[in-house]
Structure formats: structure tokens, C-alpha cells
Amino acid sequence: MTAILLVFWRICIFRGGPDSVPANTTLLAIVIFASALTSLIASSFLQTILPPPPPTDVMDVEIVSSEFNLVTSVVVSQASTAGLVWLILALMSLNSRLYQTLTAVFGTDIILTSVSTLGILIATLVSPALSQIAFLGMFFWTVGTFGFILHKALEISLGLGVAAALFVMIFTIAITQVTTSL
């Protein structure tokens, strides 16, 4: 298990690509489940330590608060991410790279979510304003990692990989928001 986590870590620090991940459906299923579990635990934990969000009547987004909505948002988010990555790979005629790419995306998500949660926790304990800086830094690292994975999987420039990652992330958020607000 530590060997695969090391592979994911190497991708997070831009030293390896999705081609270093085994193309195995069982591994992909385990990694998706672990990523969902990590997201659920991190979201639940952060909701308990962070200050309450502003009233939703002054915002355009729905705040996920109930356990059912939290689980729904994680499942929809992961399904949307997987579907959009599949679409991009299919448009580029690179369907054979789907399992490795998705395993890399969700595997690095486990590490990035864990590090983000820890970083935001420490920053919040030091200074609430510092938690926003930590969140922003982790966002850029996540976009960079996702972009790096797509750059390697699609054999495109890093800039286009980051643009594709932003596309997937924005549409995933939009799909999740629409689904959880129904």
C-alpha cells in the first residue's frame, strides 16, 4: 500500500505521471472509494473547526450541511470528474489511458485532501486569516497536480493540461451544485 501512495505522492510533486500507475480496475475501485471516504471525513472535520458560513440568502451557492447532502455531493463530484475526464480522453482518442488517469486523479486527491485538511487545521489554529491563504495554496497545488496528470495523459502542454483541469473542476462544481440543490 505504501508503494502506491508513494506513486501518488510523486505525481503530486510532479515527478511521475499517470503512466506510472497500474491500469487495474480493482485498484481504481479501491482508490475511488478511499478518495470518497477521505473527502467525507475531511469535509465533516472541517465543518466542525471552521467558522460557520454566511447565511445562504446572500450567496448564490448551496452550503452542504446535512450528511445526506454531503454524501450526495461527494458521489456526484466524483462521478462528474470521472465522466469529464473520460470525455476529454475520448475526444483525444486516448480511451486506453482512462483507468490509469482516473487512478492518478483520485489517488492524488487522497493525498491532497489529507494534506489540505491538515494544513487548514494548523493554519486555523495559528490565525483564521492564515487558513484562507492555506486554502488558496492548496487549491493551486490541486489544480497544478490535476493539470500535470492531464498534461501527461493527453500529451499536451502543461498550460493546456491546467486549462483542462480547471474546465473539469469548474464543471464538476457546477454539476454538483445543481444536483444538490434539487
C-alpha positions in Angstrom: 0.0 0.0 0.0 2.8 2.4 0.8 4.2 1.8 -2.7 1.1 3.0 -4.4 0.9 6.0 -2.1 4.5 6.8 -3.0 3.5 6.8 -6.7 0.6 9.2 -5.9 3.0 11.4 -3.9 5.5 11.5 -6.8 2.7 12.7 -9.1 1.7 15.4 -6.5 5.2 16.7 -6.6 5.3 16.5 -10.4 7.9 13.7 -10.5 5.8 10.9 -12.1 2.8 10.7 -14.4 -0.3 8.6 -14.6 1.7 6.2 -16.8 3.4 5.1 -13.5 0.1 3.9 -12.1 -1.1 0.3 -12.8 -4.1 0.1 -15.1 -6.1 -2.1 -12.8 -9.9 -1.9 -12.3 -9.7 -3.3 -8.8 -7.1 -0.7 -7.8 -9.3 2.1 -9.4 -12.3 1.0 -7.4 -10.4 0.9 -4.2 -8.8 4.3 -4.9 -12.2 5.9 -5.7 -13.7 4.5 -2.5 -10.7 5.7 -0.5 -10.9 9.2 -2.1 -14.6 9.4 -1.3 -14.1 8.4 2.2 -11.2 10.8 2.6 -13.4 13.6 1.2 -16.3 12.8 3.5 -14.0 12.7 6.6 -12.2 15.9 5.7 -15.4 17.7 4.9 -17.1 16.6 8.2 -14.0 17.5 10.2 -13.5 21.0 8.6 -17.2 21.8 9.1 -16.6 21.3 12.9 -13.5 23.5 13.1 -14.1 26.3 10.6 -16.4 29.3 11.4 -20.0 28.9 10.2 -20.7 30.0 6.7 -22.6 33.2 6.0 -26.4 32.9 5.5 -27.3 31.3 2.2 -29.7 34.1 1.3 -26.7 36.4 0.5 -24.9 33.7 -1.6 -25.5 32.0 -4.9 -24.3 28.6 -3.8 -25.8 26.0 -1.6 -24.0 25.1 1.6 -23.7 21.4 2.1 -24.6 20.7 5.7 -26.6 17.5 6.1 -24.9 14.1 5.9 -27.1 13.0 3.0 -26.2 16.2 1.0 -22.5 15.7 1.9 -22.5 12.1 0.6 -24.5 13.1 -2.4 -22.1 15.9 -3.3 -19.1 13.7 -2.9 -20.6 10.9 -5.1 -21.8 13.4 -7.8 -18.5 15.2 -7.7 -16.5 12.0 -8.3 -18.9 10.8 -11.0 -18.7 14.2 -12.7 -14.9 14.3 -12.6 -14.7 10.7 -13.9 -17.2 11.4 -16.7 -15.5 14.6 -17.8 -12.0 13.0 -17.8 -13.5 10.2 -19.8 -15.0 12.7 -22.3 -11.7 14.5 -22.7 -9.7 11.3 -23.2 -12.4 10.0 -25.7 -12.2 13.3 -27.7 -8.5 12.8 -27.9 -8.9 9.1 -28.8 -6.9 8.1 -25.7 -9.5 5.8 -24.1 -6.9 3.2 -23.3 -5.4 5.6 -20.7 -8.7 6.0 -18.7 -8.0 3.6 -15.8 -4.5 5.0 -15.2 -5.6 8.6 -15.5 -8.6 8.2 -13.1 -6.5 6.2 -10.6 -3.9 9.0 -10.7 -6.6 11.7 -10.3 -8.4 10.1 -7.4 -5.2 8.8 -5.8 -3.6 12.2 -5.7 -6.9 13.5 -4.4 -6.5 11.3 -1.3 -3.1 12.8 -0.6 -4.1 16.4 -1.5 -7.3 16.3 0.6 -5.4 14.9 3.6 -2.6 17.5 3.3 -5.1 20.3 2.8 -7.2 19.3 5.8 -4.1 19.2 8.0 -2.8 22.5 6.6 -6.1 24.3 7.0 -6.4 22.9 10.6 -2.9 24.1 11.5 -3.4 27.5 9.8 -6.8 27.9 11.6 -5.2 27.3 14.9 -2.5 29.8 14.2 -4.7 32.5 12.6 -8.1 32.3 11.0 -6.9 34.6 8.1 -4.0 32.2 7.5 -6.5 29.4 6.8 -7.7 31.3 3.8 -4.1 31.5 2.5 -3.6 27.8 3.1 -6.8 27.0 1.3 -5.7 29.1 -1.7 -2.3 27.5 -1.8 -3.8 24.0 -1.7 -6.3 25.0 -4.4 -3.4 26.0 -6.7 -1.5 22.8 -5.8 -4.6 20.7 -6.6 -5.1 22.5 -10.0 -1.4 22.1 -10.8 -1.4 18.4 -10.0 -4.6 17.7 -11.9 -3.3 19.7 -14.8 0.0 17.8 -14.7 -1.9 14.5 -14.8 -3.9 15.6 -17.9 -0.8 17.1 -19.5 0.9 13.7 -19.2 -2.2 11.6 -20.1 -3.2 13.7 -23.1 0.3 14.5 -24.3 -0.4 18.2 -24.4 1.4 21.2 -22.9 1.3 21.8 -19.2 -0.7 25.1 -19.8 -3.4 23.2 -21.7 -3.4 20.5 -19.1 -4.0 23.1 -16.3 -6.7 24.7 -18.5 -8.4 21.2 -19.0 -8.1 20.6 -15.2 -9.8 24.0 -14.5 -12.5 23.1 -17.0 -13.2 19.8 -15.3 -13.1 21.3 -11.8 -15.5 24.2 -12.7 -18.0 21.9 -14.4 -17.8 19.4 -11.6 -18.6 22.1 -9.1 -21.5 23.3 -11.3 -22.9 19.8 -11.8 -22.6 19.1 -8.0 -24.3 22.4 -7.1 -27.2 21.8 -9.5 -27.6 18.2 -8.3 -27.5 19.0 -4.6 -29.9 22.0 -4.9 -32.7 19.9 -6.5 
